[in-house]
Amino acid sequence: MKIESTADLENIRQEYSNKLYYPDGTKVLFGMASCGIAAGAKAAFEKAQQDFPQGNGIQISQTGCLGFCEAEPLIEIVQTGKPRVIYQNITEEKIVEVIHSYLENDFKKTKWILGQVRDPRNLMEDQVKNPIGEIDPIEKIPFLEDTPFYHNQVKIALRNCGYIDPDCIEEYIARGGYFSFFRALFDHKPGEIIQIIKDSGLRGRGGGGFSTGVKWATCARHHGERYIICNADEGDPGAYMDRSILEGDPHSVLEGMLIAAVAIGSSHGFMYVRNEYPLAVKRLVTAIKQAEKFGLIGDNIAGTDFSFKIKISTGAGAFVCGESTALMASLEGKVGRPRAKYVHTVEKGFRNNPSNLNNVETYANVPAIISKGADWYAGMGTEGSKGTKVFSLVGKIKNTGLVEVAMGTTLRNIIYDIGGGVLKKKKFKAVQTGGPSGGCIPEQFLDLGVDFDELTKIGSIMGSGGMIVMDQDTCMVDVARYFLDFLKEESCGQCNPCREGIKRMLQILTRICEGHGKEGDVELLEELGDMVAKASLCGLGTSAPNPVITTINYFRDEYYAHIRDKKCSAGVCKNLFHYDIDEEACTGCRLCALKCPQEAITGEKKEPHKLDQDKCIKCSICYEACKFNAVVIK
Amino acid sequence: MNEVSPSKTTQEKEVAIDYLELNKIIEEEFGNDKENLIMILQAIQRRYNYLPQATLKYLAEKINVPYSQIYGVGTFYATFSLEPKGRNIISICLGTACHVRGGERVRERIEDTLNLNGKKTTDDMRFTLEGVRCIGCCSLGPVMKVNEDVHGRIGADEVKKVLEKYE
C-alpha cells in the first residue's frame, strides 16, 4: 500500500493510535534496545512468549529504551481501561509472576514497580485524548513523570523511544510520524522549511554545535547533485543516545532526513552507522524497507516529483570517521582521513558534491520542530542554545541512563536530582563531558547551566552529550592518560602536531602515572597541549589536549602529588599506592581472603586480617569486596 | 592504527578460499562497487574470521582498486585483522564509563587468566582479546563481550568463571 496523502496517513494514525492505547487484551512491552537485551530483556521476552502463547489475550511486544538503563530490563504492561505500569529489573525468573500480578491487580510488590504512567502521549499528539486520563490511578504507586529521574525531562528527540515498536512503521505514524514530512512536501516551499529550522535555533547535536538551518541554507545554495548524510558514527565513549534513537525510533531519523532532502533539494541519502551497533543497523534496514513499501522513500513520493533513496554504510571502528570529511572519505570506501576545510563539505563533500551532514539526534528533532513550529522550540533553552539535549549519564552515578532536558539545566540538577548522586555515597570529584575532546568539570561549576557556550567557557565542550561522573576513586591524571591513549590510537596519523604531539604528551602522562614524573612535566604538558591545539589539522587534534588541560587547570595538586610525593590517592596508579587492612575496621569476615586471586590475605575468622604486600598485585578485588571499608588505600 | 605483523602465520597458509563464493559476495551483495569496499571487507572477515591476503588480492582485481589501497583500508580500521583470530572473540569495553568503573582491571585479569603476555590470541586459538571503545551499554559497566554475549557489571573476580563457558 502506498501512502499518497495526509488523509492516508491520518487513516493509519487513527487505526494504530487505537491499537497502541486501547489494545485488545493485555499488552506486555519489553524494552529491547541493546542495553535492555544485555541486561536480560531478551531472555525475559522469550520466557514470556513461551508461557503466554499467542491467542490467550496477552500480546508480547518489543519497544526501545525508556532511558532508565539502571533499572533494566524494563517492561510496561498495558490494558484498556487500566493504569499502565512500568516494572523494573524484570528478569526471566520474575517475568511470569509480574504478568500474573498485573492481571490480578496485585501491586503490593512495590520494589518491582518503577511507576505508573500519567500520560503516554508524545508532544505531537495534542489531538489525541489521554487514554488513561479518566482512569483511577493505583494507590501508593508513584507516577513515572513524578519520579526524580523523569521529573525534569522534556522528551523531544526521545519522544517515541520506549513507547512504540521500532519495527512497526504504523506505530510511528500513530504518534504523529511522517505528518511533518508531508507538511514539508505539500505545504511549504524549501526556503520556508530552512527558515523554520533557522528560527528554531537548532544547533548540531553531534558536537559541533553549528546552526542546522544555516548549514542547510548553504548546502542548498551550491549546485550539483546534493547529498543528505546522517552521521551515526557515535564514537564518543560514554555517549549512546544515537544508538538508542536508532534502535528505538529509527523512523524519526528517516523523517528528519526526508525533510532535509525536500528543503535542500536532494534525492540521495546516506547513513554512516558505527560497526559496533549491529542492532541499530538491523532496525534501520527494516525501517527503510517499510518506508519504501509505503512509498515514503523511493521514486515520486506521494505522486510528486520528489524522489529520495537512502543507503546504509557501516564504519569499521575508526573514531576519526565521526569527523565530517573523514566520514565522507570512508563512505567512498577509502581510508578515513580528514582534509583541511578551506572548502566546506556543504560545497564539496561526498563525491566532491554539496553534502549536508547532520547527526542522528539533530535529524530526530526536525519533525517535531516542523510540527510544533520554530517559536515553540526556541522557547526552550538558553540564549544561544535552544531546545533540549539528550545526555547519557554514566560512570559513578546512581541512576545511569539517557536523560533529555532543556538546555541550560544545571549540572547539579542533572547529576543529583535526576541522577540521584554519586554511586555508593562516595565523594563527587568531576564530571567529564564531550568525550575525548571534552574536559573534566570540577565541583565548583556544578551550578552551571549546561549549553554549548557555557561548557566551552570552562574549557570543556558539549560534544555529543556524554556525561561521565567521576568520584574519589577516579585518578584525574589517569583519566587524562586514558583519553590521550584513546586519541593516540585513533589519530589518523597524517598531520604531525596531532600524531607526534599526542604521543609525546602520552609519554609524559604515562611517566607520571608510573611514578617517574619530573618537575616541569606539568608545564611541558601545557606547552605541548597549546601547540597540538593550535597546529593540528582537524577537530580531533585541536581538541585533543582538552582532557589534559582541564585536569591540570582544576586538579593541579593531584598532578603534583603524583610527581613530587609519588602518591595516587585515588588508588589507580599502581606504583603510587598500596592497599592495607585497617585492623580496627576489619571484622574478620574472610570475604577478601576468599576472593584474593594471589592468596595474599591471611587471618583467622573474626580476627583482623593481614595483607602480604609482596604477593599483592593491586587488582582491587578486596577493595571492592570489603563491606566495612577496612581495605584502605595508602 | 592496527599493528601489522609482516610474518605470515601457519594458519594463513592453510586457509582455503572459495573463490566462487567470494565472487558472489562482491558481485551480488555489493554490486562490484568500490564505494562498498569497507562492507565487502567486513563480509570477508565474517566469513573467514580475518582478511586472508589472497582474498584481498582477488578483490583488488575485481573492483579495480590498487591492492595497496585495500591493504591501507584493511590496516587503518580497527575492526579488520590480517591475522587469524581465535575461536572466541573477547571484546573488553574500554569506554570511559567502563574505565572509571574498573574496566582496565578486568582487562588485566583476562590477560593474566589467559597468559597472554602481550599477545592478542592464545596459542591454542581458543580466545582473542580485543579492546573496543564503548559498545553503548554504559549502565552495565564494566562490560565484556564474548562473541555476541554481553556480560555486564563484571568484576575482576568473575572473569575466570565467564571464560570457562567458552570452548
Chai-1 contact restraints between the chains, C-beta under 6 A:
chainA,res_idxA,chainB,res_idxB,connection_type,confidence,min_distance_angstrom,max_distance_angstrom,comment,restraint_id
A,C35,B,C137,contact,1.0,0.0,6.0,A-B,restraint_1
A,C35,B,S139,contact,1.0,0.0,6.0,A-B,restraint_2
A,A38,B,C137,contact,1.0,0.0,6.0,A-B,restraint_3
A,A38,B,L140,contact,1.0,0.0,6.0,A-B,restraint_4
A,A38,B,V150,contact,1.0,0.0,6.0,A-B,restraint_5
A,A38,B,G152,contact,1.0,0.0,6.0,A-B,restraint_6
A,C69,B,S139,contact,1.0,0.0,6.0,A-B,restraint_7
A,E70,B,S139,contact,1.0,0.0,6.0,A-B,restraint_8
A,P237,B,G95,contact,1.0,0.0,6.0,A-B,restraint_9
A,P237,B,T96,contact,1.0,0.0,6.0,A-B,restraint_10
A,P237,B,R133,contact,1.0,0.0,6.0,A-B,restraint_11
A,P237,B,C134,contact,1.0,0.0,6.0,A-B,restraint_12
A,G238,B,G95,contact,1.0,0.0,6.0,A-B,restraint_13
A,G238,B,T96,contact,1.0,0.0,6.0,A-B,restraint_14
A,G238,B,A97,contact,1.0,0.0,6.0,A-B,restraint_15
A,G238,B,C138,contact,1.0,0.0,6.0,A-B,restraint_16
A,Y240,B,G136,contact,1.0,0.0,6.0,A-B,restraint_17
A,R243,B,G136,contact,1.0,0.0,6.0,A-B,restraint_18
A,N275,B,T79,contact,1.0,0.0,6.0,A-B,restraint_19
A,E276,B,I135,contact,1.0,0.0,6.0,A-B,restraint_20
A,A316,B,I38,contact,1.0,0.0,6.0,A-B,restraint_21
A,A316,B,Y77,contact,1.0,0.0,6.0,A-B,restraint_22
A,A316,B,T79,contact,1.0,0.0,6.0,A-B,restraint_23
A,G317,B,Y77,contact,1.0,0.0,6.0,A-B,restraint_24
A,G317,B,A78,contact,1.0,0.0,6.0,A-B,restraint_25
A,G317,B,T79,contact,1.0,0.0,6.0,A-B,restraint_26
A,A318,B,Y77,contact,1.0,0.0,6.0,A-B,restraint_27
A,E332,B,E35,contact,1.0,0.0,6.0,A-B,restraint_28
A,G333,B,K34,contact,1.0,0.0,6.0,A-B,restraint_29
A,G333,B,E35,contact,1.0,0.0,6.0,A-B,restraint_30
A,G333,B,L37,contact,1.0,0.0,6.0,A-B,restraint_31
A,G333,B,I38,contact,1.0,0.0,6.0,A-B,restraint_32
A,V335,B,G72,contact,1.0,0.0,6.0,A-B,restraint_33
A,V335,B,V73,contact,1.0,0.0,6.0,A-B,restraint_34
A,V335,B,F76,contact,1.0,0.0,6.0,A-B,restraint_35
A,V394,B,A97,contact,1.0,0.0,6.0,A-B,restraint_36
A,V394,B,C138,contact,1.0,0.0,6.0,A-B,restraint_37
A,G395,B,A97,contact,1.0,0.0,6.0,A-B,restraint_38
A,G395,B,V100,contact,1.0,0.0,6.0,A-B,restraint_39
A,T400,B,S139,contact,1.0,0.0,6.0,A-B,restraint_40
A,I468,B,T96,contact,1.0,0.0,6.0,A-B,restraint_41
A,I468,B,A97,contact,1.0,0.0,6.0,A-B,restraint_42
A,M470,B,V100,contact,1.0,0.0,6.0,A-B,restraint_43
A,T474,B,V100,contact,1.0,0.0,6.0,A-B,restraint_44
A,Y482,B,H99,contact,1.0,0.0,6.0,A-B,restraint_45
A,K595,B,D157,contact,1.0,0.0,6.0,A-B,restraint_46
A,C619,B,R105,contact,1.0,0.0,6.0,A-B,restraint_47
A,C619,B,A156,contact,1.0,0.0,6.0,A-B,restraint_48
A,S620,B,R105,contact,1.0,0.0,6.0,A-B,restraint_49
A,I621,B,A156,contact,1.0,0.0,6.0,A-B,restraint_50
A,I621,B,D157,contact,1.0,0.0,6.0,A-B,restraint_51
